[in-house]
Amino acid sequence: MSDERVPMTPKSYAALQTELQKLRSVDRPQIVKEIEIARAHGDLSENAEYHSAKEAQGMNEAKVAELEDKLSRADVIDTKTLSGTTVKFGATVKLVDEDTEEEVTYKIVGDFEANLNEGKISISSPIARALIGKEAGDVVEVTTPKGSRSFEILKIQWK
């Protein structure tokens, strides 16, 4: 586990807290009950229910530890308070692909919030890293899994 701070929005932070609370207060007690019921069936060496419940317990505890780590390293940034003329975390950036003339809009978010279907890209993605610090009118070259692409920044918004 790293000590590196992780930027995220208040919404993402709250979602992680809610998930952690559920794992601790709902899932954990349920798994403990399942283990107790399985133990009551006797011989544990051939008890599939017991082994399944113990595996679920291990996965639940690993997820709890992962969420605790993410929350402890969170750098919560309220993007509603941000502004400026350069691209940074929280910016919504309208781009045009110089090869295809296709326009795309991305919001730069934390790693845990990224969802390309919603137009949200991680601050650590190749495109976001290339955009950080740039202004409208700038052209950026990005090496993506599909090869090198060139984008012009059309507009930077703060929503």
C-alpha positions in Angstrom: 0.0 0.0 0.0 1.2 3.4 -1.0 1.5 6.7 0.9 0.6 8.6 -2.2 -2.4 11.0 -1.9 -5.3 10.2 -4.2 -7.4 13.0 -5.5 -11.2 12.4 -5.5 -14.4 14.3 -5.3 -16.6 14.5 -2.2 -19.2 12.3 -4.0 -16.6 9.5 -4.6 -15.3 9.8 -1.0 -18.9 9.4 0.4 -19.5 6.4 -1.9 -16.4 4.7 -0.6 -17.4 5.4 3.0 -20.9 4.0 2.3 -19.4 0.9 0.8 -17.0 0.4 3.7 -19.8 0.8 6.2 -21.9 -1.8 4.4 -19.0 -4.3 4.4 -18.4 -3.8 8.1 -22.0 -3.6 9.4 -24.0 -5.8 7.0 -21.7 -8.2 5.1 -19.3 -9.0 7.9 -22.0 -10.1 10.4 -23.8 -12.1 7.7 -20.6 -14.0 6.9 -19.9 -14.7 10.6 -23.5 -16.2 10.8 -22.8 -18.3 7.7 -19.6 -19.6 9.3 -21.4 -20.5 12.6 -24.2 -22.3 10.7 -21.6 -24.2 8.6 -19.6 -25.2 11.7 -22.7 -26.7 13.3 -22.8 -29.2 10.4 -19.8 -31.0 11.9 -16.7 -32.1 10.1 -15.1 -29.0 8.7 -12.6 -30.8 6.4 -15.3 -31.7 3.9 -17.8 -28.9 4.6 -18.2 -26.9 1.4 -20.5 -24.3 3.1 -17.8 -23.6 5.7 -15.0 -23.3 3.2 -17.2 -21.0 1.0 -18.0 -18.8 4.0 -14.4 -18.6 5.0 -13.4 -17.6 1.5 -16.2 -14.9 1.5 -14.8 -13.7 4.8 -11.3 -13.4 3.4 -12.5 -11.5 0.3 -14.7 -9.2 2.5 -11.8 -8.4 4.8 -9.5 -7.7 1.9 -12.0 -5.3 0.4 -12.4 -3.6 3.8 -8.6 -3.1 4.0 -8.5 -1.8 0.4 -11.2 0.8 1.1 -9.7 1.9 4.4 -6.4 2.4 2.5 -8.1 4.5 -0.2 -10.0 6.6 2.3 -6.9 7.2 4.4 -5.0 8.5 1.3 -7.9 10.5 -0.1 -7.3 14.1 -1.1 -10.9 15.3 -1.3 -11.2 18.2 -3.8 -14.5 19.9 -4.3 -14.5 20.6 -8.0 -17.3 23.1 -7.7 -14.8 25.5 -6.1 -12.2 25.2 -8.9 -11.7 27.5 -11.8 -8.9 28.6 -14.1 -7.7 28.6 -17.7 -5.5 25.5 -17.5 -6.5 21.8 -17.3 -6.3 20.2 -13.9 -8.2 17.8 -11.7 -12.0 18.4 -11.9 -11.9 20.2 -15.3 -14.3 19.2 -18.1 -12.3 19.4 -21.3 -13.8 19.5 -24.8 -11.3 18.1 -27.4 -11.2 17.5 -31.1 -9.2 14.6 -32.5 -7.1 16.2 -35.2 -7.1 13.0 -37.3 -10.8 12.1 -37.3 -12.3 15.6 -36.4 -14.4 13.8 -33.8 -15.2 15.9 -30.7 -15.1 14.4 -27.2 -15.6 15.8 -23.8 -13.9 14.3 -20.7 -14.1 15.2 -17.0 -10.8 14.6 -15.2 -11.5 12.7 -12.0 -9.8 10.4 -9.5 -8.8 6.8 -10.3 -11.7 5.4 -8.4 -14.3 7.6 -10.3 -13.2 7.0 -13.8 -15.9 5.7 -16.1 -15.3 6.2 -19.8 -19.0 5.6 -20.6 -19.8 8.6 -18.5 -17.0 10.7 -20.0 -14.9 10.6 -16.9 -11.2 9.8 -17.2 -8.7 9.1 -14.5 -6.2 11.8 -13.7 -3.5 9.1 -14.2 -4.7 8.1 -17.7 -2.4 9.0 -20.7 -4.9 11.5 -22.1 -5.4 13.3 -18.7 -1.6 13.4 -18.0 -1.0 15.0 -21.5 -3.8 17.6 -20.8 -2.7 18.7 -17.3 -1.4 22.3 -17.4 -2.5 23.0 -21.0 -4.9 25.7 -22.1 -7.7 26.0 -24.7 -6.1 26.1 -28.2 -3.2 23.9 -27.2 -2.5 20.7 -29.1 -1.4 17.6 -27.2 0.1 14.4 -28.5 -1.1 11.3 -26.6 0.2 7.8 -26.9 -2.8 5.5 -26.3 -3.3 1.8 -26.6 -4.6 2.5 -30.1 -1.4 4.4 -31.0 -0.4 8.1 -31.1 -3.2 10.6 -31.3 -3.3 14.4 -31.5 -6.0 16.4 -29.8 -6.7 20.1 -29.8 -8.3 21.6 -26.6 -11.4 23.4 -27.6 -12.8 24.4 -24.2 -12.1 24.0 -20.5 -15.1 24.2 -18.2 -15.7 23.8 -14.5 -18.9 22.1 -13.6 
